[in-house]
Structure formats: C-alpha cells, structure tokens
Amino acid sequence: MTDGGIPKPVEDDALLEQAAMWLTRARTGMDEAERGAFLNWLRERPEHAAAADLVSRAWAAAPAAARHGGFAASAGFADAPELGRERAVVRRRNLGWGGLALGGAAAAALALWFVQPESASFATAQDRREVALADGSHVWLAPNTRISARIGPLGRQVTLEQGEAVFDVVHQWRGFAVDARDVSVVDKGTLFTVRNRPDRPIAVVLARGALEVRQGNAMLAAPRPGEQVEVVHGQAQVQQVDADGALAWREGRLVFSGCSLEAALAAFADQGAPRVVLSDPALANLRVSGAYAVADLESFLSALASIHPVRWTRTAKGYEIEPR
C-alpha cells in the first residue's frame, strides 16, 4: 500500500477477493450484524467500495460474455463511462457462467479480467513532451524527466523518478497518486505540478482542484489552488505562488514575478538551457520579472542587463554574468 492509499499491484487481487466474498454473502443472505460489518468494510477505505463496484460490474457482464465468447472493449460500459478507456477482455470462452454467485477467488479473477492493468514509462532528454495515460489523464514532462505509471483496477499510481511533470488528472472513483522520493501527492481530480530535482526539495504547485501531500502515514499539507508546497526535512513549507506561471513551461514559457536571479537561472536550467555562471555570488539576489521563451535565454540575459548594472558574455560552456 502506498502512503496515499492507492493499492499496489500485489494488493489488487486480495481486495477484489474480499469484495467478492462480501458480495457473495450478501447475495446468499446476511443477518443484521453481517450487514453492519459489510457497510463498515465499504466505508473503511475508498478502494473497498471501488473493489465492490468493479466485482459487481464484472458479475453483471459475465453471463453475456459467456454466451458470446467474450465482449468488446465498449460492451458493458454504457453505465460506466469512467472505465471506457480500460481494455476489457474476458480471456476464456464458454465458461458457463449461468449464475452470479461465483466464489471469492473466481470473482476476483473475473474482475481483473474485466479491467486489465496497464503500465507504461516515459522519459525526456532535452525536449518537453505531452503524454496521455490509459485513464485519459494528461502529463507534460519537462526536460530530463522520467516517470512510470500503472493504471490498475483499483488505483492509478505514477512515480516521478526525476525531473518535473504537470498532471491534468481525470476525476474517477479510482484514486490517483504521484510518488517522488518519500513524498506522495494524492490527487482529488486536479491540475498540478511536481518537481523532483537533485539537491532541491520536492515541490508541488496546485493550480486547480484539491490534493494532499503525504510522507509516510502523515499528511503534511492540503494546499489550496495557487499554493506551493516544498517538503524540507519532513516539514511542509507552504507559500502563495503564481500557479499559472509555475505551469507555463509546458507551453514553452517561463514566468517570473520578483523572483531571485538564482531561481530564474535554475528554472532555465530545468528546461535544458545552457549553464550560466555568476562571477559575483551577490548577483544571485537580483530580482527579476517578466515572461520569457524557454528556448531564448539570451533575450532574458539582455533584459536583465537593461534593468540591472550587469553584463553577460558567451563562454565555451555557456554564459557568464558579471557586474558592469
């Protein structure tokens, strides 16, 4: 189990089997105590209700699948559009599912056949890239970024191995979480970005919706839209930011509003710009504002020199800025 409550692959079978056993008992009759226990189980975790829903849908589709020797990806999904992007395949023919009260293990297996997990990995070098996940969510990858994603029957899990990515998440009953080092970002149907760069804290900016930032079993922060969370030594540091500006790199722009020159140069470097050396460390504290193309560092340097007493020169390895 991840810290954000998204089942890992090894737990999917167990949760589906538990759901199938509860539903089997419900079909054959429960007393008041059992009904109460079943309701408590459903309320205990969101994945429990999701597993019960998935098993119920798989059971309902089983007789038709048996009669027709399987069903196409669109069949049985008229009342479940949130599952429409998953591949739905019954892999066995003529199993003779005449009734719906399958045993727990068999029903869990049927549910897994009903919605097949999908896994994928994506990476960038010096380019930016937009990708679509199997659930319809969109992800924008900054340069030097690597992610892996698993869209499972009960949860959606992404690992940001390095770099920075913007997530525009489709709202579903299945949870969606992004792991970066030991931090989990648990999404609630959201537009947000996560940064995982060497020698810098994990950073999350929420542009729209809601999310939670967790570490282990602890919830560190639940930011509002327009807030950034940095996780430093297990503590969440929350501040107001320009969320649209923080996500503008996916459109090829960098937006600064009174930030330090050091932070601005780091943002260019994150987007694959050449190295810039400051001849005087005090220059790092100069404040900069404006919107600039990520591929045009020289326009930024020229604007900097027009408002501050500095000059820039090209070097063999990139650029240097020095006092004028």
N, C-alpha and C positions, 0 to 999 in steps of 0.2 A: 504493500500500500504506500502510495506517495503521501507526503505531508498534506497535500491539498485534498485528499480524499478520493483520488482517481485510482481505480483498481489497476494494478499491474497485470500483465497478461496471465501470470500463473494463478491469479485470483478470480479471473472471469469465470472459469469452469465451476469453481466452488460456489460463487454467488448465484450463478444460474441454477446449479443443482439445488441449493437451498430454496430458491424461489419455486422451482418445480415441485419440491416436496411439500411446501406450504400450500401451493395451489391444488395439488393432488388431494391433500387432506381436506381443503375447502370444498372440493367437488364431491367428496365422499361423505361429508358431514362433519361439522365441528360443534363442540359444546361452547358455552359462553366463555369459559376460561381460555380455550384454544383460540377463539376468535379475538379475544383481547391480546393474547400473545402474538398472534399474526399481525394485528394492527400495530403493536409496539415494534415489531420487527420492521414493518414497512416504514415507520417513522424514524427509525434509528439512524439511517443513512440514506441519502438520495439514491445511491446505487441500488439499494434494496428495492425501492419502488420501480426503478428503471429495469431491473432484472425481472421482476414480476410482470411488468408490461411487455417486455420482449418475449418471455416464455408464453404469455397469453396469445400474442400475435402469431408466434410460431405454431402453437397448437391449432389456432383457427385456420391457418394456411395448410396444415398437414394433410387433411383429407383430400383437398383439391389437388395438392401436389402429388399425392399417391395415385389419384385417378389419372392424372395427365402425365405422369412420369417426370415431374419437376415443374418449375414455373420460371417465367422470365423475370428480369430484374424489376419490371414495373408491376407485376402481379401481386395482389395482396397489400399494396401500399396506398390504395385510394384514401384510406383514413389515417395514413401515417406518412405525410409528405416529408417529415424530418428524416425519414430513413431512405428517401428515394435515391440518394446518391450512393448508398452502400450496395455492393454486389450481393444479390440474394440468390442462392443456389441450393437446391436440395440435391445432394450428390448421389443418393441411392434411388433406384427405381422399384416400383411395385412392392413397397414395404408393408402394404395392407394396413395403413393407419385408419381403422374404422372408427375407433373411439378416441377421446381426447385425454383420458386419464393415464398417460404414459408415466412410467416410473421416473424418479428424480434424475438419475444419470442419463436416461434416454432422452428425457425432455430437455435437459441442459445441452446435450449434444445437438438435438434438433434446433435449439435456439441459436447455437453457434453456427450451424449450417445456414440458418435463416439470415444472419448478418455476419458476413465474413470480415475479420480484421484486415486492415491494410496498413502497411508500414512503408515508409519512404525516407530517404535522406537527400538533403540539398546543400550545395556549397557554392560559394563565390570566390573569385580571386580578386582582381582589381575592378570588377564590374558590380553593378547593382542588378537585382533580379526579383521579379514578382512570381510567386508560385501559388497554385491552388491546392489545398489539401482535399482529401477524399470526402470530407463532410461539407465542402463548399466554402470553408474559411479561406481567406487570402493572407499571404505572408509576403512582406517585402524584406529582402536580405540586403544589408549594406555590404561593401567590400570586405573580404577576409572574414566571412561569416559561414558558420556550419551549423545545421540543425538536423535532428532526426525526429520523425513524427510517427506515432501509432494511433490510428483511429480504430478503436475497438468497440465491441458491442455495448459496453457499459461506461466507457470513458474515452476521452481524447487527450493524449499526452504528447507534448513536444519537449525536447531537450535542446536548449541553446548551448551548444558546446563551446562556441566562441563567437565574438562579433556582436552585431546588433540587428534586431529584427522588429518590424512593425507587424502587429497581428490585428486583423479585422475579423472577428470571430462570429460565426453564425450561431444564433441562440438555439439551443436544443435542450432536451431533458438530460442528455449525457454531459457530464462535466468536461471542462477544458482547462488544462494546466500547463504552464511553461516552467521547466526546471532550469536553473542556471547556477552552477556550483551547488551550494547547500540551500539555495533560496527557491521557493516555489511561488509562482504567481498564479492564483486561482481565479479564472475568468467567470464573469456572470453575463456574457453577451456584450462584447466590449471592443473598442479600438484603443490600442495601447502599444507602447514600445518597451523592449527590454534590452539592456546593454550588458554585455559580459566581455570586457576588455582587460588584458593583462595589467596588473598593478593599479587597477582602479576599482572602486566599489561596484557591486551590482546596482544598476539604476533602472527604475521603472517610471515611465510617464504615462498617466492616464488621460486620454483625450475625450473619451465618451464611454458611458456605461458605468460599470462597477467592477471592482476586483478586490482581492485580498492578497497581501504579501506575507508569506509564511516562512518560518525557519524551524525545522523540526516540528514539534507539536504546537509551537507558539505562533499566534498571529501577530505580526509586527506592525502592520498598518492596513487600513482600508481607505485609500486615498479617494478624494473627490476629483471629478474632471478638472484638469488644469493644475494638478499637483504632481510633483516628482518625489519618488521615494528612493533614497540611497541607503543601502544596508552597510553599516560600518561597525565592525566588531559586535555583531549581533543586535545592534540598535538601529531603528529606522529613523532617518533624518528626512523630514517632510518639508517641502517648500513649494510656494506658488511658482509656476513657470508658464511660458507661452507654449501650450501644448501643440498648437498648430505649427509653430516654429520648430519645435523639437522633432516633429514628424516630417518636416518639409524636405529632408534629404531624399525621401523616396521619389520626389518629383524633380530631383537634381538641384535643389536649392539648400542653402544654409542661411538661417535667420538668427541674427544676434541682436540683443537688446540690452546694452550696457554691460555685457559680459567682459571678462578679462581677455587680454590678448592671448594668454596661455591657453584658456579654454577654447577660444576661437581656432587657434592653430591645431589643437587636439582634435577638434571637430573636422577640420580639413583633412588631417592625417587619417582619421577614421574612414574617410571617403576616398582614400587612396592617393591623396595629394603628396607632392614631394616634401622632403624634410626641410624644415625651417629652423635655423639656429639663431638665438638671440645673443648678440655679443655682450650685452649687459643684462644680467638677470632681473634688474629692476624693471625692464621693459615689459616683463610678463604681466605687470599690474595695470598696464594701459587699458582703458575701457573702449570697447568698440560696439557699434550698432550698424544695422543695415541688413539687406538681403543680397546674397552673392551666389553665383553659379558654382557648384562644387568643382567643376572642371576648369575654372578660371581663377586660380589662386593669385595670379599677377594683378588682376583687377582689384582684388581685396587688398593686396600689398600697396598698390598705388593709392587707393582710398585712404589707407592707414597713414601713408606719408603725407597726404594732403591735409590731415587734421592733427597730426602729432609731429613733433620735431624729430623724425626718424627718416632714414633712407634704407632702401633694400638693394641687394645685388644678387646676381646669379652666381652660384658656385658649382664646383664639379659634382657635388652630391645633392644640390637643391638650391636653397636660398639662405641669405643671412640678412638680419635686420640689425642696424646699429644706430646710435644717437647721431643726430645731424649737428 
